[in-house]
Amino acid sequence: MNAVTLQLSIIVGYLLIALAVGLVAYRLTDRTAEDFYLASRTLGTVVLLFTTFATLLSAFTFFAGPNIAYAQGPEWVLVMGLMDGIIFAILWYVVGYKQWLLGRQFGYVTLGEMLGDRFGSPWLRGLVAGVSLLWLFPYVMLQQVGAGTALEALTEGAVPYAAGAGLITAFMILYVVIAGMRGIAWTDTLQGAFMLVMTWVAVLWVLAAVGGPGAATDALASNPDTSDFLSLGGDYYTVPWMLSTAITIGFGVAMFPQVNQRFFAAGSETVLKRSFALWPILCVLLFVPSFMLGAWAAGLEVAVPEGANVLPLVLAEYTPTWFAALVIAGAMAAMMSSSDSMLLSGSSYFTRDLFRPIAAFLGWTLSERGEDLIARTGVVIFATAAFVVSLFQPATLFEIGNAAFSGFAQLALPILLALYWRRITRAGITAGVVASQCFYVSSLFFAVVPGSYAGWSAGLVGMGLGLVVTVVVSLLTSPAAAERRAIYFDRLGAD
């Protein structure tokens, strides 16, 4: 068996195992929306923790992160591994606990449902869903780009980029249509644990091949191009950049549909508290070895062509063919975990927050089977469209991922105010969301709006703008008659 055949056999075999887990879960899934989208709100600590973990183990983690460490140095560990892990853990409790209480009491499945009920506004519900789907699109595409470039690099071009991206697209569509949240959560637990172990084995294998961590670090110090990697700071890792990136990623993650929806799925208050407490530990355990592998590869002078990813190349250089293929198979499966969770959540946002209100407004009646068909068709269309765009590779993995994180982060502060500030009004939260989104989108596409301000990113500035606009407009306006201001505060308790 030649190398390419072995690599593909391992990768496809691993994906088929993940699919088999989904099929088992499908047989145990109730045919209700709450079970399909939230596993009937019964997830325990281990499953909730690892399904959230695996949902975020995307191409941004496995490829963009090591690429940044390879090009700029290992301080990226501080941004994504430490600061971001702590920020999201705090938000998991501050946002997630309140959402869990509300979801348990009122049966909410999506963020849009929760906000639309509080503010008595199907338009706000649709706005939040529309914004979420807008930023979900590039992040789904990120997984396809990551899979395509990884397979192309691992097989030295024998498997072209389009074939790798198409492979993960086909699997993610099939998996979402079959599995639902229960199957995704089970597979996520398997894949999260597998990738955590494999990442450490990969680092230890590479370090053993080069003479240990001391030899790898000495190579960084002796290489003129990487000697500054061992000192903090630099032209790239400025304080404003690091804080902007960590804050927008942390707040953006809390608003990701596939992550945010998991706040509703916890089985108990204890599950939530244990999960958010353990989250920073998992982040450090994964990000430190994967990002350091990228940094050490720079000192070892692993050649990385422009547009390629360092992780598959360093594994191909220092580990056997079968092991490199196994790690990439796990990474692709983790990317599929991210993608299938995104598509499942995106489906719920589309059907429940966009299609249902429009159908009601037009006087349409549709059976649950008909709505289910629309949801599954939407998954196919959404994933296929993202695949087509991914063929053009419009930006780097980091640029695509960072745009999505910052776009979602614009929702965070208005929603935090909605959860904890009684004085907020429908006009205030709507204006805050619209203002921050318009500002951030303009910074991406129009030169007249700068992308940074004295080193602080437009994403962070947009968050501040959304906060100010929400507060000011709320103070200047009165609550609408349909608002239900008390439901976020009265009679809520963990019991």
C-alpha positions as CSV (number, residue, x, y, z in Angstrom):
1,M,0.0,0.0,0.0
2,N,1.5,3.3,-1.0
3,A,1.7,6.3,1.3
4,V,-1.3,8.3,-0.2
5,T,-3.6,5.2,-0.1
6,L,-2.6,4.6,3.5
7,Q,-3.2,8.2,4.5
8,L,-6.6,8.3,2.8
9,S,-7.6,5.0,4.3
10,I,-6.8,6.2,7.8
11,I,-8.6,9.6,7.3
12,V,-11.7,8.2,5.7
13,G,-11.8,5.3,8.2
14,Y,-11.7,7.7,11.1
15,L,-14.5,9.8,9.6
16,L,-16.6,6.7,9.1
17,I,-16.2,5.7,12.8
18,A,-17.5,9.2,13.8
19,L,-20.4,8.7,11.4
20,A,-21.2,5.3,13.0
21,V,-21.4,7.0,16.4
22,G,-23.9,9.5,14.9
23,L,-26.0,6.6,13.5
24,V,-26.3,5.0,17.0
25,A,-27.3,8.3,18.5
26,Y,-29.9,8.8,15.8
27,R,-31.6,5.6,16.9
28,L,-31.9,7.0,20.4
29,T,-33.0,10.5,19.5
30,D,-36.6,11.6,20.2
31,R,-38.3,13.2,17.2
32,T,-38.7,16.5,19.0
33,A,-37.1,19.8,18.3
34,E,-35.8,20.1,21.9
35,D,-34.1,16.7,21.6
36,F,-32.8,17.2,18.1
37,Y,-31.3,20.6,18.9
38,L,-30.5,20.4,22.7
39,A,-30.4,16.6,23.5
40,S,-33.5,17.3,25.8
41,R,-31.3,19.5,28.0
42,T,-29.7,16.5,29.7
43,L,-25.9,16.9,28.9
44,G,-23.6,16.0,31.8
45,T,-20.3,17.6,32.8
46,V,-18.0,15.5,30.7
47,V,-20.1,15.5,27.5
48,L,-21.0,19.3,27.8
49,L,-17.3,20.2,28.4
50,F,-16.0,18.1,25.6
51,T,-18.7,18.8,23.1
52,T,-18.0,22.5,23.6
53,F,-14.3,21.8,23.4
54,A,-14.5,19.8,20.2
55,T,-17.0,22.3,18.7
56,L,-14.2,24.9,19.0
57,L,-11.4,22.6,17.8
58,S,-11.6,24.1,14.3
59,A,-9.2,24.8,11.5
60,F,-8.5,28.0,13.4
61,T,-7.1,26.0,16.3
62,F,-5.1,23.3,14.4
63,F,-3.8,25.3,11.5
64,A,-4.2,29.1,11.9
65,G,-2.8,29.0,15.5
66,P,0.4,27.0,14.7
67,N,0.8,29.1,11.6
68,I,0.8,32.3,13.7
69,A,3.3,30.8,16.2
70,Y,5.5,29.6,13.3
71,A,5.5,33.1,11.7
72,Q,5.5,35.4,14.7
73,G,6.4,33.4,17.8
74,P,4.8,31.5,20.7
75,E,3.1,34.5,22.5
76,W,0.0,33.3,20.6
77,V,-0.3,30.8,23.5
78,L,-1.0,33.8,25.9
79,V,-3.7,35.2,23.6
80,M,-5.6,32.0,22.6
81,G,-4.5,29.6,25.3
82,L,-4.6,31.7,28.4
83,M,-6.4,35.0,28.1
84,D,-9.1,33.8,25.8
85,G,-9.6,30.6,27.9
86,I,-10.2,32.7,31.0
87,I,-12.4,35.2,29.3
88,F,-14.7,32.6,27.8
89,A,-14.8,30.6,31.1
90,I,-16.1,33.8,32.8
91,L,-18.7,34.4,30.1
92,W,-19.7,30.8,30.2
93,Y,-21.0,31.4,33.7
94,V,-22.1,35.1,33.4
95,V,-24.0,34.5,30.1
96,G,-24.5,30.8,30.2
97,Y,-26.0,30.4,33.6
98,K,-28.6,33.1,33.0
99,Q,-29.4,31.6,29.6
100,W,-29.7,28.1,31.2
101,L,-32.2,29.4,33.8
102,L,-34.3,31.1,31.2
103,G,-34.2,28.2,28.8
104,R,-35.2,25.8,31.6
105,Q,-38.2,28.0,32.6
106,F,-39.4,29.1,29.2
107,G,-38.2,26.4,26.8
108,Y,-36.0,28.5,24.7
109,V,-34.0,26.7,22.0
110,T,-32.2,29.7,20.3
111,L,-30.8,33.0,21.4
112,G,-33.2,34.8,19.1
113,E,-36.2,33.1,20.8
114,M,-35.0,34.3,24.2
115,L,-34.5,37.9,23.1
116,G,-37.6,38.0,20.9
117,D,-39.8,36.9,23.8
118,R,-38.2,39.4,26.3
119,F,-38.5,42.4,23.9
120,G,-41.7,41.3,22.2
121,S,-40.1,41.7,18.8
122,P,-40.0,39.1,16.0
123,W,-37.8,41.7,14.1
124,L,-35.2,41.7,16.8
125,R,-35.4,37.9,16.8
126,G,-34.8,37.8,13.1
127,L,-32.0,40.4,13.3
128,V,-30.0,38.3,15.8
129,A,-30.5,35.2,13.7
130,G,-29.6,36.9,10.5
131,V,-26.4,38.4,11.9
132,S,-25.5,35.0,13.4
133,L,-26.0,33.2,10.1
134,L,-24.0,36.0,8.3
135,W,-20.9,35.3,10.5
136,L,-21.5,31.6,10.6
137,F,-20.9,31.3,6.9
138,P,-17.2,32.3,6.9
139,Y,-16.5,30.0,9.9
140,V,-18.0,27.0,8.1
141,M,-15.9,27.9,5.1
142,L,-12.9,28.1,7.4
143,Q,-13.2,24.3,8.1
144,Q,-13.4,23.5,4.4
145,V,-10.4,25.6,3.6
146,G,-8.5,24.0,6.5
147,A,-9.4,20.4,5.4
148,G,-8.5,21.1,1.8
149,T,-5.1,22.6,2.6
150,A,-4.3,19.9,5.2
151,L,-4.9,17.0,2.9
152,E,-3.1,18.7,0.0
153,A,0.0,19.2,2.2
154,L,-0.1,15.8,3.8
155,T,-0.3,14.0,0.5
156,E,2.1,16.4,-1.2
157,G,-0.5,17.4,-3.7
158,A,-1.7,13.9,-4.6
159,V,-5.1,14.9,-3.1
160,P,-6.0,18.4,-4.5
161,Y,-7.4,21.1,-2.3
162,A,-10.9,20.9,-3.8
163,A,-11.1,17.2,-3.0
164,G,-10.2,17.6,0.7
165,A,-12.6,20.5,1.1
166,G,-15.3,18.5,-0.7
167,L,-14.7,15.4,1.5
168,I,-15.3,17.2,4.8
169,T,-18.3,19.0,3.2
170,A,-20.0,15.7,2.2
171,F,-19.4,14.2,5.7
172,M,-20.7,17.3,7.6
173,I,-23.9,17.4,5.5
174,L,-24.5,13.7,6.0
175,Y,-23.8,13.8,9.7
176,V,-26.0,16.8,10.5
177,V,-28.9,15.3,8.6
178,I,-28.6,12.1,10.6
179,A,-27.3,12.8,14.1
180,G,-28.8,15.8,15.8
181,M,-27.3,17.2,19.1
182,R,-27.1,13.9,20.9
183,G,-25.0,12.3,18.2
184,I,-22.8,15.4,17.8
185,A,-22.2,15.6,21.5
186,W,-21.2,12.0,21.8
187,T,-18.9,12.2,18.8
188,D,-17.5,15.5,20.1
189,T,-16.6,13.8,23.4
190,L,-14.7,11.1,21.5
191,Q,-12.9,13.5,19.2
192,G,-12.1,16.1,21.8
193,A,-10.4,13.5,24.0
194,F,-8.7,11.8,21.0
195,M,-7.2,15.1,19.7
196,L,-6.0,16.1,23.2
197,V,-4.1,12.9,23.5
198,M,-2.8,12.9,19.9
199,T,-1.6,16.5,20.1
200,W,0.6,15.6,23.1
201,V,1.8,12.4,21.4
202,A,2.7,14.4,18.3
203,V,4.7,17.0,20.3
204,L,6.5,14.3,22.2
205,W,7.3,12.4,19.0
206,V,8.7,15.4,17.2
207,L,10.7,16.5,20.3
208,A,12.1,13.0,20.6
209,A,13.2,13.1,17.0
210,V,15.0,16.5,17.4
211,G,16.7,15.8,20.7
212,G,14.1,17.1,23.2
213,P,12.6,20.5,24.1
214,G,16.0,22.0,25.0
215,A,17.4,21.2,21.5
216,A,14.2,22.6,19.9
217,T,14.4,25.8,21.9
218,D,18.2,26.2,21.2
219,A,17.4,25.9,17.5
220,L,15.0,28.9,17.9
221,A,17.6,30.9,19.7
222,S,20.4,30.1,17.2
223,N,18.3,30.9,14.2
224,P,18.6,34.7,13.4
225,D,15.1,34.7,12.0
226,T,13.6,33.3,15.2
227,S,15.9,34.3,18.0
228,D,13.4,37.0,19.2
229,F,10.7,34.3,19.6
230,L,12.1,33.7,23.1
231,S,11.3,37.2,24.3
232,L,7.9,38.8,25.0
233,G,6.6,41.6,22.8
234,G,7.5,42.7,19.3
235,D,6.0,44.4,16.3
236,Y,3.3,41.8,16.0
237,Y,2.4,41.0,19.6
238,T,1.7,44.5,20.8
239,V,-0.4,45.0,24.0
240,P,-3.3,46.5,22.1
241,W,-3.3,43.8,19.5
242,M,-3.1,41.0,22.1
243,L,-5.9,42.4,24.2
244,S,-8.1,43.2,21.2
245,T,-7.7,39.7,19.8
246,A,-8.2,37.9,23.1
247,I,-11.3,39.9,24.0
248,T,-13.0,39.7,20.6
249,I,-12.3,36.0,20.4
250,G,-13.5,35.3,23.9
251,F,-16.7,37.3,23.6
252,G,-17.2,36.1,20.0
253,V,-17.0,32.4,21.1
254,A,-19.8,33.1,23.7
255,M,-22.1,34.3,20.9
256,F,-21.3,31.5,18.4
257,P,-24.6,29.7,17.8
258,Q,-23.1,26.3,18.2
259,V,-21.5,27.3,21.5
260,N,-24.2,29.6,22.8
261,Q,-26.9,27.0,22.2
262,R,-25.0,24.6,24.5
263,F,-25.7,26.9,27.4
264,F,-29.3,25.7,27.1
265,A,-28.4,22.0,27.0
266,A,-26.7,21.5,30.4
267,G,-28.4,19.0,32.6
268,S,-28.0,21.1,35.9
269,E,-26.5,24.1,37.5
270,T,-23.7,21.9,38.8
271,V,-22.8,20.7,35.3
272,L,-22.5,24.4,34.2
273,K,-20.2,25.3,37.1
274,R,-18.0,22.3,36.7
275,S,-17.7,22.8,33.0
276,F,-16.7,26.5,33.1
277,A,-14.2,25.8,35.9
278,L,-12.5,23.1,33.9
279,W,-12.5,25.0,30.6
280,P,-9.2,27.0,31.0
281,I,-7.4,23.8,31.9
282,L,-8.5,22.1,28.7
283,C,-7.4,25.2,26.7
284,V,-3.9,25.2,28.1
285,L,-3.6,21.5,27.7
286,L,-4.4,21.7,24.0
287,F,-3.1,25.1,22.8
288,V,0.3,25.0,24.5
289,P,1.6,21.9,22.7
290,S,0.0,22.7,19.3
291,F,1.2,26.3,19.2
292,M,4.6,25.5,20.5
293,L,4.9,22.8,17.8
294,G,4.4,25.6,15.3
295,A,7.0,27.9,17.0
296,W,9.6,25.1,17.3
297,A,9.1,24.2,13.6
298,A,10.3,27.7,12.7
299,G,13.6,27.1,14.5
300,L,13.9,23.7,12.9
301,E,13.6,25.4,9.6
302,V,10.6,23.3,8.4
303,A,9.8,24.8,4.9
304,V,6.3,26.0,4.7
305,P,5.2,27.3,1.2
306,E,3.0,30.4,1.1
307,G,-0.6,29.5,1.9
308,A,0.3,26.1,3.4
309,N,-0.1,25.0,7.0
310,V,2.8,24.1,9.2
311,L,1.3,21.3,11.3
312,P,0.9,18.7,8.5
313,L,4.4,19.6,7.2
314,V,6.2,19.2,10.5
315,L,4.4,15.9,11.2
316,A,5.4,14.7,7.7
317,E,9.0,15.7,8.4
318,Y,9.4,14.0,11.9
319,T,6.8,11.3,12.3
320,P,5.8,8.2,10.3
321,T,3.3,8.4,7.5
322,W,0.6,6.6,9.4
323,F,0.9,8.7,12.5
324,A,0.8,12.0,10.6
325,A,-2.3,10.8,8.8
326,L,-3.9,9.8,12.1
327,V,-3.4,13.2,13.6
328,I,-4.7,15.0,10.5
329,A,-7.7,12.6,10.4
330,G,-8.4,13.6,14.0
331,A,-8.0,17.2,13.1
332,M,-10.4,16.9,10.2
333,A,-12.9,15.0,12.4
334,A,-12.6,17.9,14.9
335,M,-13.2,20.3,12.1
336,M,-16.3,18.3,11.1
337,S,-17.4,18.5,14.8
338,S,-17.2,22.3,14.5
339,S,-19.0,22.3,11.1
340,D,-21.8,19.9,12.0
341,S,-22.5,21.8,15.2
342,M,-22.6,25.1,13.3
343,L,-24.9,23.7,10.7
344,L,-27.2,22.2,13.3
345,S,-27.4,25.5,15.2
346,G,-27.7,27.5,12.0
347,S,-30.6,25.2,11.0
348,S,-32.4,26.0,14.2
349,Y,-31.8,29.7,13.8
350,F,-33.1,29.7,10.3
351,T,-36.2,27.6,10.9
352,R,-37.3,28.9,14.3
353,D,-36.2,32.6,14.1
354,L,-36.5,33.4,10.4
355,F,-38.8,31.0,8.7
356,R,-41.4,30.6,11.4
357,P,-42.1,34.3,11.9
358,I,-42.2,35.0,8.2
359,A,-44.6,32.0,7.7
360,A,-46.8,33.3,10.5
361,F,-46.8,36.8,9.0
362,L,-47.9,35.4,5.6
363,G,-50.5,33.1,7.1
364,W,-48.8,29.9,6.0
365,T,-49.3,26.7,7.9
366,L,-46.6,24.0,7.7
367,S,-46.4,20.6,9.4
368,E,-43.5,19.6,11.6
369,R,-42.4,17.2,8.9
370,G,-42.4,20.1,6.3
371,E,-40.5,22.3,8.7
372,D,-38.0,19.5,9.3
373,L,-37.5,19.1,5.5
374,I,-36.9,22.9,5.1
375,A,-34.3,22.7,7.9
376,R,-32.4,19.8,6.4
377,T,-32.5,21.4,2.9
378,G,-31.2,24.6,4.3
379,V,-28.2,22.7,5.8
380,V,-27.3,21.3,2.4
381,I,-27.6,24.6,0.6
382,F,-25.7,26.5,3.3
383,A,-22.8,24.0,3.4
384,T,-22.6,23.7,-0.4
385,A,-22.5,27.5,-0.8
386,A,-19.7,27.7,1.8
387,F,-17.8,25.0,-0.1
388,V,-18.1,26.8,-3.4
389,V,-16.8,30.0,-1.9
390,S,-14.0,28.1,-0.2
391,L,-12.7,27.0,-3.6
392,F,-11.6,30.6,-4.2
393,Q,-9.6,30.7,-0.8
394,P,-10.6,34.4,-0.3
395,A,-8.3,34.9,2.7
396,T,-5.9,33.2,5.2
397,L,-7.3,31.0,7.9
398,F,-6.6,33.6,10.5
399,E,-8.2,36.4,8.6
400,I,-11.4,34.3,8.0
401,G,-11.6,33.1,11.6
402,N,-10.8,36.5,13.1
403,A,-13.5,38.2,11.0
404,A,-16.1,35.7,12.3
405,F,-15.0,36.0,15.9
406,S,-15.1,39.8,15.9
407,G,-18.5,39.8,14.0
408,F,-20.1,37.6,16.7
409,A,-18.4,39.6,19.4
410,Q,-20.5,42.7,18.3
411,L,-23.6,40.9,19.7
412,A,-22.1,40.2,23.2
413,L,-22.4,43.5,25.1
414,P,-26.0,44.4,24.1
415,I,-27.0,40.9,25.0
416,L,-25.2,41.1,28.4
417,L,-27.1,44.3,29.1
418,A,-30.3,42.6,28.2
419,L,-29.7,39.8,30.7
420,Y,-28.7,42.0,33.6
421,W,-29.9,45.6,33.1
422,R,-33.6,46.2,33.7
423,R,-33.6,49.6,32.0
424,I,-32.6,48.4,28.5
425,T,-35.3,48.9,25.8
426,R,-36.2,47.2,22.5
427,A,-35.0,50.4,20.7
428,G,-31.8,50.4,22.6
429,I,-30.7,46.8,22.0
430,T,-31.7,47.0,18.3
431,A,-29.8,50.2,17.8
432,G,-26.7,48.8,19.6
433,V,-26.7,45.6,17.5
434,V,-27.2,47.5,14.2
435,A,-24.7,50.2,14.9
436,S,-21.8,47.8,15.9
437,Q,-22.5,45.4,13.1
438,C,-22.6,48.2,10.5
439,F,-19.4,49.7,11.9
440,Y,-17.5,46.4,11.9
441,V,-18.7,45.3,8.4
442,S,-17.6,48.7,7.1
443,S,-14.1,48.3,8.6
444,L,-13.8,45.0,6.6
445,F,-14.9,46.3,3.2
446,F,-14.4,50.1,3.1
447,A,-11.1,51.8,3.4
448,V,-12.8,54.9,4.9
449,V,-13.4,53.0,8.1
450,P,-9.9,52.0,9.5
451,G,-9.3,48.4,10.7
452,S,-7.4,49.6,13.8
453,Y,-7.3,52.6,16.1
454,A,-3.9,53.2,17.7
455,G,-3.4,49.5,17.6
456,W,-6.8,48.6,18.9
457,S,-8.8,46.5,16.5
458,A,-12.0,47.7,14.8
459,G,-13.7,44.6,16.3
460,L,-13.0,45.9,19.9
461,V,-13.9,49.5,19.0
462,G,-17.2,48.2,17.5
463,M,-18.0,46.4,20.7
464,G,-17.5,49.7,22.6
465,L,-19.7,51.5,20.1
466,G,-22.5,48.9,20.5
467,L,-22.3,49.3,24.3
468,V,-22.6,53.1,24.2
469,V,-25.4,53.1,21.6
470,T,-27.4,50.5,23.5
471,V,-27.1,52.5,26.8
472,V,-27.8,55.9,25.3
473,V,-30.8,54.9,23.2
474,S,-32.2,52.9,26.1
475,L,-32.0,55.9,28.4
476,L,-33.7,58.1,25.8
477,T,-36.5,55.7,24.9
478,S,-39.4,54.1,26.8
479,P,-40.1,50.3,26.8
480,A,-42.4,49.1,24.1
481,A,-45.8,47.9,25.2
482,A,-45.0,44.3,24.2
483,E,-41.8,44.1,26.2
484,R,-41.8,41.6,29.1
485,R,-39.2,43.2,31.3
486,A,-39.7,41.1,34.4
487,I,-39.1,37.6,32.9
488,Y,-35.3,37.9,33.0
489,F,-35.4,38.7,36.7
490,D,-38.5,37.4,38.5
491,R,-38.8,33.8,39.7
492,L,-35.5,32.7,38.3
493,G,-33.6,30.2,40.4
494,A,-31.6,27.0,40.2
495,D,-33.9,25.3,42.7
